Amino acid sequence: MQRRKFIRTAAVGGASVAAAGTLAAPAIAQSAPELKWRMASSFPKSLDTIFGSAEIFTKYVSEATDGKFQIRLFAAGEIVPGLQVADAVQNGTVEMGHTASYYYVGKDLTFALDCAVPFGLNARQQDAWMNWGGGRQLMNDFFKDYNIHSMPCGNTGGQMGGWFRKEIKTVDDLKGLKFRVSGFAGEVLTKLGVVPQQLAGGDIYPALEKGTIDAAEWVGPYDDQKLGFNKVAQYYYYPGWWEAGPQLSAYVNTTKWAELPKSYQAIIEAAAAKAHTSMLSKYDAQNPKAVRELVASGTKLMPFSQPIMEACYNATNELFAALNEKNPKFKKVFESWKPFRAEETLWFRVVENTMDNFMARLSAANKL
Ligand code: CA
């Protein structure tokens, strides 16, 4: 019976090419619907590295669907303020967002593990944890409570510690320092006497110029140079130990995600992966020139001292311990993340650090 039926169907298809063509058309249309979505970015257009990677994302989705799936990108403030992108995705104001999860530590500090926590993973290690260490699954379990399906969509690489109007020689020099710094690091630094300040990117320069704040961190040489911080603060400290490899994320409203054909879901994943590597490589390509120019303009590159780094590390561990006590969601993710960090650091010590340190010595000796 089955075989007879198959032969009959095949014969009909073979007998009339035109009929087969009209039969196939609706199936294709159904699997590739015309969709128009909106994506809210947390960033201004001037950040061509971060905002630019979201443009790469939306362009890829459009091209891979022959223009059928259009995602229109909006800069911070155009639909919602930059720090409300998670809320906008959660309540369906927009289908998608491009953001840094640590902006939402006010809701729950667990968000930060999707982006960066102090003394966290570098960009490669973050990828390793997300893709192969269970990070994506754990984070998406957490994000379900916010109607968000999230995927990595960019990384800035290691960030700088920021611009300081005076030298920070000892841990005591941190006391009373008014420092524009993001949420989680701000909590750590509060333990050491810093007075953290929350300022949007455009407000940092005038505050630093007037001396309303003593120091400010933003991203790294390429982005910082464009904002002109070198004109109002001389000391440029490193490393930004709170952002060793902060990941940007693409958020999709879970209901909207579930409605997509599998092919469109796969295209979104591929577009995010492309934007992800594009952003990190752009930073790595642009930062060297910027740091050279900054130093030539009089900027003094200063490492945080080992006692300062250690005091910050200890304060971070106190905060982690308190969080594990009171926040079971944080604890669940942290229990995967912490041993992963230990293993990654052990492995990176063997080859990467050894090779990097050797090459760094050659660079310092001008032998490259
Ligand atoms: Ca930063």
Boltz pocket constraint, residues with backbone or C-beta under 6 A from the ligand:
constraints:
  - pocket:
      binder: B
      contacts: [[A, 159], [A, 160], [A, 182], [A, 217], [A, 218], [A, 219], [A, 240], [A, 243]]
      max_distance: 6.0
